């Protein structure tokens, strides 16, 4: 350490204080990285690795990036999960004595990045704090870029995963106990791509957490914040606030409100359901197009787009809140002219929430303030337009929360020029007339050009040097430039300043005084403009609470206008919301597929009726590709849309509120954790049966298809029995299956009804009618579907022959035999256990029956059999009998 240069000594000291960060160390016009940081950054960013002499025996590995382009490199590193510390020059190099003072101004992590270029406009960038104590987990969530801050706590690890799925944070901080709580940490880091780090124990001190929260929200006790019932959540929130302060290296003025919530106050959607229903992205390519969000999002602002996403990810279960949203959407539909006018006014509104965060963190530039002014200038017109919707309590409430912010609009308009530069220290920001000193300095700078021109002409006349010019350079300042051919005419009072190839440059006392006046005015002008810009920025920040409240109201209005517009355009209806457990959908349509088809008259609509009694479970049979999965997903999406307050694609709908929607649709191997397709399927079914309630909606598709026929049928049968038993579960269920034998349960279990997809046969071909009808299908049409898919005719013909042979051992008879038995203690019967033998394991060329064995015995000439022949014959007959299917 004694050998290194002073600069490198400071670098090493700063790095030691931030060992988990890549250090961007400002040197002149570059941010430079050294040693291991240089190796990492050069590899990840594909930069040239070089070296720097710093007093050590060997040159230090080094790479660097230009400071004006640093954000792009920083954002790429952060997206890869790295933490980056910015060590900036904190004093003017011109006035510094010795080494320029440097310090860490902020640390950027995946969850604390507020750079506009790195964030997706339509989604929040959440960071989550998890604290595990005594089998309870405190949860705090924040989006630093918008100022949102939430708090809750749960008592089950499954609920923790539900909250992680809901918010999809880019970063999680936690205590050591959480790492050994039983959560799959590698799954969070690997499959979900979350940056997860533990913090030191002092972050989770209970007393310190409470003080941190009270200091942040400027209250004398936690009771007034409504969070006293969340003791573990308070610790999580305090730890998160301290972490954010450490990263930002400044106060968190944009986080001015904490919102506690109970996890069960929203419809719970696990990760499988979110994925299967394609709520915000498609399963295939993770794109927005093809998702429910894509259908409903006609928002005009980034704030509205984020709020709509939250609506979809967190459906309500409070019927009054749903009805309030419905009323706003209906009022805007009834006044479409007003709605379209509001949407037009919303279009120019920038992201007020994220601009305010940049203002709070002192990173907002003049153009940000101008965008902010242009946005809030729309507020008066929006508020006037809302007057036409009087009579709707929800819209009246929003109108009351919209502050037109005229004072802030006037402040920015009077201070900032119409076309400001991006740089905040190079002048040209403040409008003429805003400040007298600015005007004076600016006048001096403008007049300086005239003064220089006049001096140049006067000197040219007095010296007789006709091509004399006044030139300027950053190093030497102003000078008279004289060509070499005229050097003899230079007066004695000219002082040589610079020698060039074809000319000489001189100064005089008069030119030097003029130079001091002009350059001094320019320097003072730039400095004063920067000070005044910062003052305006701080005055806007002081109105943070007013602005954030208005921004939330504007976002919500944008969502209502979007849902109203979509409802009108796509012919959606207002659903009747109830708590009677009935789901009655008439002519329901799949919102995404209908939109993809782009014509409502092409989509085949279907009815759905479920209740808590006679129609609790619908068993749906029919061939592949006929539309079973589409129908079930459509029902789930219509229920979810109703519970976010939206209108729904149907001719009419009554929606009984559900607390959860579970889906088990398709599965694939999870080789990373060593789980087969069937194991993944069974895990999902287990999760549903353990966590669903009588108020849940279950969407189950092809349960038991991953194992042998008898095992799969037995599992599917038992699952239906379990769901149908109100003492055990009793949940509304759509159950699609290819096991036609399950249709025997209608009439055996009171709450089970059979439905199937209508199919029209034309010889060996079929036509899918996409219509759900009462009754069960008696075959799957698998061979016809294979033919439609292009399987060669010789294969499908052979398959038909094999199918005919297998039909002789149809297990339907055995199922009927089982269903006719009396179940124990009045419960419906369950199928017997069968060995894991599939029909495919039977002989495909012959089917042995009792008669076959008897006939073979009759034909044996026992008197002519040798002992060996007799033994072989007996062995064959015994094998034939063993290979037969037996109940």
N, C-alpha and C positions, 0 to 999 in steps of 0.2 A: 504493500500500500504506500510505503514511503517513496518508492521509485516512480510511481505513476505521476502524470501531469495533474495540475489542479483540477482541470476540467474532468478528467477521467476519475479522479478521486471523488468528485461530487457525483458523477454518474454511478459509480459503484455503491456509494452510500445510499443514493436514491433507490437503486435496484434492490439493495438489501432490505429496504423498508417496504418494498412491494414485490416479494419474491415470486408470487403467483401470477404476475402480470408481465406482458410484453411491454417494454418501456420505449415509447416514442420520445426521444430526447432531442429537443430543438437546438440545432446548430445552424445559425444563419438562415438560409432559405430551405433547409432540409430538416426532416426528422430522421435521426440516425439511430440504428440499433447496433449493439456490440455483443460479442461473445455468443452465448447460447441463443439469445434472442435473435441475433443476426443469422445464425444457422437456421433457426425455425422460420423466420420471415422469408429469407431467401428461398427456402424450399417451398413453403406454402404459396408464396406470391410469385415464384419463378423470377426472382430478382438476381442480379449479378452480385456475387459475394466477393468482397475485396477486403482490405486490411488497413489498419491505422496505427501509426507509431504513437505510443502513449507512455513511453518511459519504461516499459517492461522489456523482458528479454526478447519476446516475440511480438510481432504485430498482432493487434487485436482483430479478430474477424469482425467485419463491418458491412452493413448494407444500409441504404437510405431511400427515402421517398421525398419528393418535393412537398413542402408544407401546403402549397395551394391545391395539391391533388391528394392530400393525405386521407381525406374522408373515404375515398373509394377503397383504398387499401385497408383502412381501419375496419370498415364495414364487412369486408370479405373475411378478415381475420375473426371478427366477432361472430359472424355466421358459422364459422367453423368451430365455435365454442371457446375461443381464447378471450381472456380479459386483457384489455389494452389500457395502459396508464399514459396519459399525455403530460409530459414534462415540458412546460412552456417557459419562454423568457418572460419574466414578470417585471422587468424594468427596461427602459429605453437604452439600447446599446450605445447610443450617442453620448449619453450622460453617465454611463456606468464607469466606475473606477475599478480596474482589474477585471476579473471574470464576471460576466453578466449573470445576475441572479436568476435562478430558475427554480420552479416548484411544480409539483403535481397539481394541475387545475381540475382534472376529472379523470375518473376511471370508467371505461365503457365495457359493459358486459352484454350478453344477448338480451337480458331483461331490462336493461337500463338505457339502451340506445335510443336517442330521440332524433337522430339524424333523419331528415325527411326522405332522403334518397334510399334509406335502408328499410323503411317501414312500408307495409302494404296499407293503402288508404282505407280499404274497406274492412280491415280486421284489427283488433286490438293486439298490442304486444304486452302480454301479461308476464309478471314475475310473481311467483308464489312462495310463501313462507310456510313451512310445515314443522310443527313442534309436537313430538310424541311424548306424552306423560301419562302414566297410570291407565293405559288402554284407551286414552282419549287423544285425539289429534286436533290441535288448534291450527286453523287455516287463515292466512291473510293473503289477499290478492291485490295487486296494484298494476295499473298501466301508467307508467311515469309520463308517457307522451300525452296523456289526456287528463291526468289528475285523478282518475278513478281509484277508489280504495275500498275494499270489501273485507268483511271479517265473519267467520263462523267457526264452529267446531263440531266434530262428529265422533261417534263412539265405536265405529267399525272401520276396519281398513278397507273394506269394499266400498264404503262411502267416500273414503279418501280418493280412490281411483275414479269414482263417479265425478268428483269435483275436478280432478285433473283432466278427465275427458271433457268436461263442460268448458273449462277455460283454455285448455291447450297452451299452457305457459311455455315460453321459450327458455325460462330459467327457474330453477327451484333452489331455495336455500333451506337448510334443515338442521336440526340438532343431531348429535351422534346416535341417540336412541332411535330415531326414525330409520336410520340405515339398517338396524337389526330388528325392525318391527315386524318383518315378514313381507313387506312390499318388494316386488321384483325390481330392484334398482337397475339392473342391467337392461331390463325391458324399457324402463323410462329413458335411459341414455341411448340405447341402441335403436329399438323399433320406433319410439316416439321422438327421438332426437332432442331430448331436453337436456340442457346443461344443468347438472345437479352438483351442488357443493355443500359441505358441512361448514358451519361457522363455530368459532370458539364458544365455550360455555358462557362467557360473560355477556354475550348477545342475548341470552335467554334468561337473564336474571329477572324474576317476577317484579320486584320493586322498581328496578330501572326501566323495565318495559312500560309500567304504568306512568312513570314520570315522563318518559319520552313521548307517549301518546298525549298526555295533558299539555306538554310544552308545544307539540306540533299543532294541536287544535285549540290552544289557548283557552283551556277550561280549568276549573279548580278541582274537579272530581270526574271520575269516569262515569258516574251515574247519569250525568246530563247528556252523555253521548249514546246512551242506550246499549252499552256493551258490557255492563256489569255481570250479566248472566253467561258470559263467555270467558271464564278465567284462563283457559288454555289458549283461546283465540287471542286474548289480550297479549299474552307472551309472544305469540307469532307475529302480531301486528307491531309490537314494540321492536322486535328483532328486525323486521322488514324496514321499518322507518330508519333505524340506526344504520342498517346496511345501505339504504338508498342515500342517506346523508354522506356516508363514507365514500360512496362512489361519485356523487355529484360534487363533493367538496363545497357545498353551499346549502342554504336552507331550501326547504321544499315547499315554497309558498303556493305552488300550483295544486298541492294536495291539501285542500281546505275542508274536506268532509269525509267522514268514515261511515260506511253503510253496513251495519250488521244485518245478517239474514239467517234464517233457519233453512238448512238444506232441504228439508221436507216440504217447504213452502212452494217449491217449484216441482213440476213433473220431472222425475228422474229418468235420465236416458243414459244407459251404459254405452261403452265404446262400440260394442257389437251392433246395438240398435242404431246409433248414429251412422255407423258405416253402412249397414244394410239398407237403411232408408235413404241414404245419400242426401243428407240434409244440407250440407254446405259444400260437398265435393263428391265427385263420382268415385266409385270403387276402382274402376279400370285405370283411369289416368290422372286421378286426383285434381281434376279441373272443375271450375265452378259451373261451366256449361253442362247441363244435364242434372243439376241438383235442384232441390226445392228452393234454395236461396236464389238460384239463377232465374227461376220463374217469378218469384215475388219481388225481387230487387229492381225497382224502378226509381230508386231514390236519386235525388239530385246532389246531395252533399256527402262528403266522406263520413261526417258524423252520423248522418242518417243510415248510411250503409252499415256502419259498425253496430248501431243500435238494432237494426233489423236482424243482423246476424245473432245478436244476443237474444232477441225475441225467439228465434228459431231454436237456439241452443238451450234456452231456458223457458219452456212453455209454462204457463200459469196453471195453478189448481184452485185459485181463488176466483169463484164465479163472478163476484162483483167487479174485480179488476178486468176480467175478460169482457164483461158487458160494457164497461166504460170505454174500452178500446173499440168494441163493436159500434158504439154510439158515435164515436168520432169518425170512423170509416163511413158509416151510413150517412152522417151529416154531410160529409164531403162528396159522397156519391149523389146525394140529393141536390147538391149545388155544384155541379161539375164545372161551371164557368169560374166560380170562385176558386175551386181546387186547382184548375189549370193555371189560373193567374198566380196562385201561391207557388206552384211548381216552377213557373217562369221566374219569379222573384228569387226562388231558392237556388236556381242554377248558377248564378255568379258568386254564391257564398262559399268562401274558402273554409278550410278546416280550422275553425275558431279554437277548438280544444287544443290542437297541437301547436298552433301559433302561440297560444298563451303559455304553453309549456316552454317553448323556445324563449319567449319573453322572460319567463321566470328564471330560466337558466342562463340568461344574458347571452344567448347565442342568436337571437333574432336580429336580422339585418334590416336596413331601411325598406327594402322591398317587401319584407314580411309585414312591416307596419302599414305599408300602403295597401297590401292585399287585405289586411285586417280592416282598414278604413273602408275600402270598397265593399267589403262583405257587410259590415254593420250599417252601411248606408242603405241597404235593402230592408232593414228591420222596420222602419216606419210603414213602408208600403205593405209588408207582410201583415203587420198588425191591423192596418186599415182593412185589408182584404178579409181578415178573420171576422170582422164585424158582421159580415153577411151570413155567418154561421151561428148567430145567436140562438140560444135555445138548447145547444148541446153543452152540458156542464163540463165535459172533458176539454173541449176546444176553448171554452171560456176560461178554464183554469190555465191552459197553455198561454192564451193571450195575456193573462195577468202576469205570467212569469217571464214574458218577453219584455226586456228593458230595451228601448230603442237606442240607448247609449249615445244620445246626441252630443253630450259634452266630450266624450272620447273621440267621436268622429270629427268634431270641430277642432279639437286639439291637434290631431294628426294632420288634418287638412291644412291647418294654418302653419304647421311647423315643417312638414316634409314636402319636398318638391315632387312634381308629378312623375318624373322619371329618375329616381335616385340610383346611384351606383350600388353595386353589391358590397364593395369595400366600405367599411365604416370609419376609416381613419384617413381617407384621401380627400375629404371635402366633397362639395357638391351635393350635400344632403339637405341643408336647411333652406327654407324658402325665404326670399327677399321680404323684408318688412317684419319678420318674426322677432329679430333681435338687432338693436342699434349697432352694437359692436361688430356683429357679423357683417352688417351692411357697410360699415366703415372699412373694415379690412378687405372686404370684397371690392369696394370702390378703389382702394389703393392698388389692389391686384390688377383691376381693369385699367385704371389710369396709368399704371406702371408701363404698360405697353406703349401708350402714347408718349410718356416721358422718355422712354428708351428711343423711340422713333425720332423724337425731337432732338435728343442729344446726338444721335447718330448723324442727322442731317447737319447740325451745327458744327460738329467735329469735322465732317467731310469738307465743309466750306472753309473752315479755319486752317486746315492742314493742306488742302488741295489734293487729298487722296480720294479720288472719285469712286474707287471700288471698296472703300472702307465699310465694314459691316460690324454690328454688335452681335456676337454669338454667345450661346449658353451651353455649359456642360455641367453634369451633376458633380464632377470633381472640382473644377476650377471656377465655376460660377460664370458671371458675365465678363466679356472681354472684347476689346476692339481687335478685329482680325484684319491684318494688312498683308498683302501678297509680297513675296520676296522682291519683286521688281520695284516696289514702292517703299522699301525699307529706308531709303535715304531721306524720305520726306517725313519720317516719324519725328515729332517734337521731342525735346529733351525730357519734358515732364512725364512722358509715357514710360511706364514701368513694365518690362518684359514679364509675362506671366506663363506663357507656354510656347514651345517651338514645335511646329509641325513641318511636314515635308516641303510644302509649297508656300508656307506662310508663317507669320509670327503673330502671337496674340499678346495684347498689352492691356493694362488697366491704368486708370487715373484716379485721383482723389474724388473727383466728382462722380465717376462711374461707380466707385466703391460705395459711396454714400447712398447713391440711388439703388444699388444692389441690396444693401442692408435694409433699406426701406421696403423694397418689393418682396424680397425673400422673407423678411421678418413678418410682414403682413400675411404672407401665404402660410407660413408655419403657424402663426397665431390663429389664422382663420381656420385651418384644419383642426387644430387642437380644440378651439372653441366649438366648432361644429360637432365634434365627437362628444364633447361634454353635454351639449344641448340635446343631441340625439339620445344619449344615455338617460338624460333627465326625462325626456318624453317617454322613453321605454319604461322607466321606473314609475312614472305617473299612470301609465296604462296598467302596469302590474298591480298597482295599489287598488285597482277596481276588479281584482281577480274574481271575487265571489259573485259580483253582479254579472260579469261576463260569462262565467261558467254556468250559472243558472240559466241565462239566456241561451247559451249553446245547447244545453240539454233539452230545453223546450223546443228549439229549432229542429234538433235531431228527431225528437218524437213527432213533431208536426210533419217532418219529411217522411217518416215511416208511415204515418196514417195516410198521407197523400199518395204514397206509393201503393199501399195495400188497396186503397180506394180505386186508384187508376187500374190496377191489375184486375180487381173484382169486376169492374165495369167492362173492361176489354175482353176478359175471358169468360164472362157470363157466370160469375160465382153468385152464390146466395148467402144470405145471413142465416147461420145455423141457430136453432133454438138450443140454448144451454140449459142443462138440468142436472140434478143430483139424484135422479131416480134409477140410474144404472142402465138406461136404455140407449142403445146406439141404433138409430133408425135412419138410414141414408137411402134416399130415392134417386135413382139414376146418377149414381156417383161416378166420377171420372178421375183418372190418374192425372194430377196436375202437370207432371213433367212430360209424360209420354204424349199427352194431348198437345202440349206446347210444341214438342218436337215435330208432331204431325202437322201443326200449324193450321189445323182445321178441326173444329169441335165436332162437326157432323161425321167425321171419319172414325171417331173413337166410339167403341161400343160401351155404353154405360151399363152399370149394374147396381142392383139394390143390395143393401146389407141390413140385416136385423139381428141384433144381439141384446140379450137382457140377462138378468141375474137368476132366471128361473128356467122356463121351458126351452129357451133358445140361448143357453149359455155357451155351448160349444157347437161350432159348425165344422163337420168333417167334409172336406172338399176333395173330390176325386176327379180324375180326367187325365188326358195324355200330356206328355211334355210339350212345351211350346204353345199350349192351348190358352195360357193366361192365368193360371192359378196364382203364381207369385205376384204378378201385376195386380190382380184383384186384391190380394191381402195387403200388399204394400199401399195400395190406393186407400184402403180403409184406414190404415194406420196414419197415413199422411193427412187424410181429411180430419181425423180426430185431433192430430197435432195442430193443424192449421186453425181449427176451431179454438184450441186452447191457447194460442198466441193472440187470439182476438180477431183473426182474419175471417173473411168470408171464404166459402168452400165451393169446390167444383161439383155441384149436384143440382137437382131440381128442387130438393128440399132436404133438410137434415135436422135431426134431433140428436144432440150429442150429450150423453151422460158423462160427466167429468171422470177421467181416469187419473190415477196417481202415478202410474208408470206405463210405459210401452216397452214390451220386450219382443225381440225378434230373433228367430233362429232360422236363418235363410242361407243355405249353402255353407260350405266349409272347405278348408283346404289344409294340407299338412302343415304343421308348425315344426319343421325339422330342427330349428334352432333349439327348441326346448324338448326335442325328442318325442313329439306328440303326433300321432297319426290323424288322418281326417276324422276317423270315428271318435278318437279321444277328444279332439277339439269340439266335435259336435256334442259329446256327452258332457264336457265341461260347461258348455253354454246352456245345455238343458238343466244341469245341476244348479247353475247360477239362477236360472229362471224359477225353478221349483222352490229354491230356498229363499228367494228375495221378493217374489211376486206376492201381491195381496189380492183380496177379493175385489178390489177396485182397479186392478190392473187390466190391461189389454195385452193378450199374448198372440203373437204371430209365429206359428210353428210350421215349418216346411220340411217335409220328408224326414221326420224323425225315424232313426233306426236303419237308414239305408246303407250305412257304412259297414254293416256286418252281415251275417247269414240271414236268410229269409225268416227262419223261425225266431231267432234271437231278436232281429229287428222288429218283427211283428209283435213279439211279446213285450218289448220295451215300449213301443208306440202305444199298445193297448193299455199297459200299466200307467203310462204317463197321462193318458186321457182319463182313466179312472181316478187318478190322484187329483187332477185339475177339477174334475166334476164333483168331487167330495167337498161339500161346503165346510166341513169341519177341518179339512186339511188346506183347502185353497179356495175353490169356487170362483175362478176368474173367467171373464169373457175371453173366448179363444176362437181363432180361425186356424184350423188344423188341416193342412194340405198333405195328401198321402197318395202313394201308389199301391198301398195295401188295401185292395178293395174289400178284404175280409173285415176291415174295421167298420164298414157300413152296417155290419150286424149289430153294432152297439146302439143304433137308433131303435128305440122301443125297449131296449134292455136298460139303458141309462136315460132317465127322464129328460135330462138337460141337453142331450145330443141330438143334432139334426143333420141330415145328409144333404149335400149339394154337389153338383158336378158341373163341368164345363160342357156345354152342348157341342156335339160333333156331328157333322153330316158325312155319311159314307157314300162313296161313289165307286162301287166295285172294290178294288184293293186300295183305292186312294181315299183320303179323308180331307175334309175342309173344316178348319177351326171356326166356330161361330162366335167365340169370345163371350158367350153369354152364360151367366150362372143360373142354373135351374135347379128346382127341388129334385131330390133323389140322388142315388149313387151310380157311378159308372161301373160297368161290369168288366171292362178291359181297359188296358193302357194304350193301345195302338202304338206300342213301341216300335214294331217293325215298320209300320207305315211312316212313322216319324223318321226312322233311319233311312227309309227310301227317299223322303223329302230332303234329307240332309245330303244325299248323293252317294250313299253306300251302294256298291255294285250289286246289280240284280241277282247274280249268282249267290251272293252272300245273304241277301234278304230272302230269297227263295228257300235256301237251306235253313235259314232261321225259322221260317214259317213251318217247315217240316218238323224241325226239332220242337217247336212250340206245341204242335199238335200231339207229339209224343208225350211231352211233359204234362199236357192238359189231362192225361189219363190219371195223373197222380195229384190232381188239384187239391190243394190244402183247404179250400173253402169248406168242404164237407167236414173236415176236422174242426174248423173254426166254429161252424154251426153247432157241432157236437159240444164244443166247449161252452159256447154261449147259452146252450140249453141247460147246462148244469146249474145247480143252485150254488151261489157264492156263500162263503162262511158268514154267519151272523148277519144275514140280510144284505151283505155287500154284493155288488155285481161280480160275477166270476172273472178270474184271471186265467189266461192260457197256461197250460202246463209248460214245464221247462222242456225244451228240446235241445239235443246236442247241436253244436255249431256246425250243422251240415246244410249246405245250400242245395237247391234244386239242381244247380249246375253240376253237382257232384254225382248225380244219378247217371245211370247209363243212358246215353242219348239214342241208343239204337234198339233197346228192348226194355220192357217194363214187366218184371216178374210178378205174377199174381198167385194166390193160393191154388187156383185151378191149374196154372202152369205146373206147379210142383206136384200136384196130385196126378196130372196126366203123365208127367215124366216118371213118377213112381210106378204107375200102372204099366208103363211100357218097358220096364227093366226086366230082363230075363235073369232072375237071381241065380238059377241053376248053372248058368254059363259064366258067372262073374268070378274072377279070381279074387282072393282076399285083397290084393292091392287095388283092383278095379273097384271093388265094393267100397274100400276106404275113400278112393278119389271121388266116386259118385256121391257118397254121403257128404264129403267135404264141400262139393259143388252145390248140392241142394241146401246145405246149411248156410253157405255164403249168400246164395240167392235170397234166402229168407232174411238174413242179417242186413242185406243191402236195401231191403224194402223200407219205405217210410212207415213208421209206427207211431201212434200217438202215445 
